[in-house]
Amino acid sequence: MVEKGIRIIDVKDVSPTEVPWGALRILFDREKGVVRDAGLHIHITEVKPGVRHEPHTHDRDEIIFVLEGRGSEHSPSGPIEVGPGQVIYIPAGVEHGTGNMGDGILKLIVIFPSETMPRG
């Protein structure tokens, strides 16, 4: 919905992009987002129970808001448990990977300060 330049996105209406460890709902992205002119990349990640996104790096900082579930964030010094209400800041070039430690979906909001999602 658009009202005088304001856009309202209902996340349930955003088709998921399936990945081996779960799904992405890409909200803001110059190439693939529902909104393509916001100047940043934001998506909702849903990680399946017992699965992890393999360790990787990006050339940009990453910010992850934990919405639901229990997770484990891989870090250079070892795993860090995370849960709802926490925010994970990952500087560019730092190896990381998020795993689902719970029985339900681990739901995250992922933000990159770039127009598209960095490869990694």
C-alpha positions as CSV (number, residue, x, y, z in Angstrom):
1,M,0.0,0.0,0.0
2,V,1.3,3.5,-0.8
3,E,0.0,6.6,0.9
4,K,1.7,9.9,0.0
5,G,5.1,8.3,-0.5
6,I,4.7,6.0,2.6
7,R,4.8,2.3,1.8
8,I,3.3,-0.4,4.0
9,I,4.6,-3.9,3.4
10,D,2.8,-6.9,4.9
11,V,5.6,-9.5,5.4
12,K,3.2,-12.4,4.9
13,D,2.6,-11.1,1.3
14,V,6.3,-11.3,0.4
15,S,7.1,-14.5,-1.3
16,P,9.9,-16.4,0.4
17,T,13.2,-17.3,-1.5
18,E,14.1,-20.8,-0.4
19,V,17.7,-21.5,0.6
20,P,19.2,-24.8,2.0
21,W,18.9,-23.6,5.6
22,G,15.5,-21.9,5.4
23,A,14.0,-18.9,3.6
24,L,14.5,-15.2,3.0
25,R,11.8,-12.7,2.5
26,I,13.5,-9.8,0.7
27,L,11.9,-6.5,1.7
28,F,14.4,-3.8,0.6
29,D,16.9,-4.4,-2.2
30,R,17.7,-2.6,-5.4
31,E,17.5,-5.8,-7.5
32,K,15.1,-8.2,-5.7
33,G,13.2,-6.2,-3.0
34,V,9.6,-5.2,-2.7
35,V,11.0,-1.7,-2.3
36,R,14.0,-1.1,-4.6
37,D,14.9,2.6,-3.9
38,A,15.6,2.7,-0.2
39,G,19.4,2.6,-0.5
40,L,19.8,-0.4,1.8
41,H,19.1,-4.2,2.0
42,I,16.7,-5.6,4.6
43,H,15.3,-9.2,4.6
44,I,13.6,-11.5,7.1
45,T,15.5,-14.8,7.5
46,E,13.7,-17.9,8.8
47,V,16.2,-20.6,9.8
48,K,14.8,-24.2,10.1
49,P,15.2,-26.1,13.4
50,G,18.5,-27.8,13.8
51,V,20.1,-26.1,10.8
52,R,22.8,-23.4,10.5
53,H,23.9,-21.0,7.8
54,E,27.5,-22.0,7.2
55,P,30.2,-19.6,8.4
56,H,31.0,-16.9,5.9
57,T,32.1,-13.2,5.6
58,H,30.8,-10.1,3.9
59,D,32.6,-6.9,2.8
60,R,29.9,-4.8,4.6
61,D,28.8,-4.6,8.2
62,E,25.7,-6.7,9.0
63,I,23.1,-6.1,11.7
64,I,20.7,-8.9,12.8
65,F,17.7,-8.5,15.0
66,V,16.5,-11.8,16.6
67,L,12.7,-11.8,16.6
68,E,11.8,-15.4,17.5
69,G,13.6,-18.6,18.5
70,R,16.9,-19.6,20.0
71,G,20.1,-19.4,18.0
72,S,23.8,-19.7,18.1
73,E,26.0,-17.2,16.3
74,H,29.4,-18.5,15.1
75,S,32.1,-16.1,16.0
76,P,35.9,-16.2,15.8
77,S,36.1,-16.9,19.5
78,G,33.4,-19.5,19.6
79,P,29.6,-19.8,19.6
80,I,27.4,-17.2,21.2
81,E,23.8,-18.0,22.2
82,V,21.2,-15.5,21.0
83,G,17.5,-15.0,21.5
84,P,14.5,-12.7,21.0
85,G,15.1,-9.1,21.7
86,Q,18.9,-9.2,21.0
87,V,20.7,-7.5,18.2
88,I,23.9,-8.9,16.6
89,Y,26.4,-6.6,15.0
90,I,28.9,-8.2,12.7
91,P,31.7,-6.0,11.3
92,A,32.7,-6.4,7.7
93,G,35.2,-9.2,7.2
94,V,34.3,-11.1,10.4
95,E,33.4,-14.8,9.9
96,H,30.0,-15.6,11.2
97,G,27.0,-18.0,10.7
98,T,23.7,-18.3,12.5
99,G,22.3,-21.7,13.6
100,N,18.9,-22.6,15.0
101,M,19.1,-24.3,18.4
102,G,15.4,-24.5,19.1
103,D,12.4,-26.6,17.9
104,G,10.7,-23.9,16.0
105,I,11.7,-21.4,13.3
106,L,14.5,-18.9,14.2
107,K,13.3,-15.6,12.7
108,L,15.7,-12.7,12.1
109,I,15.6,-9.3,10.5
110,V,18.9,-8.8,8.6
111,I,20.2,-5.4,7.5
112,F,23.1,-4.4,5.3
113,P,24.0,-0.8,4.7
114,S,24.1,-1.4,0.9
115,E,21.6,-1.4,-1.9
116,T,21.9,-5.1,-2.4
117,M,22.8,-8.1,-0.3
118,P,26.6,-8.7,-0.3
119,R,27.8,-12.1,-1.4
120,G,29.0,-14.4,1.2
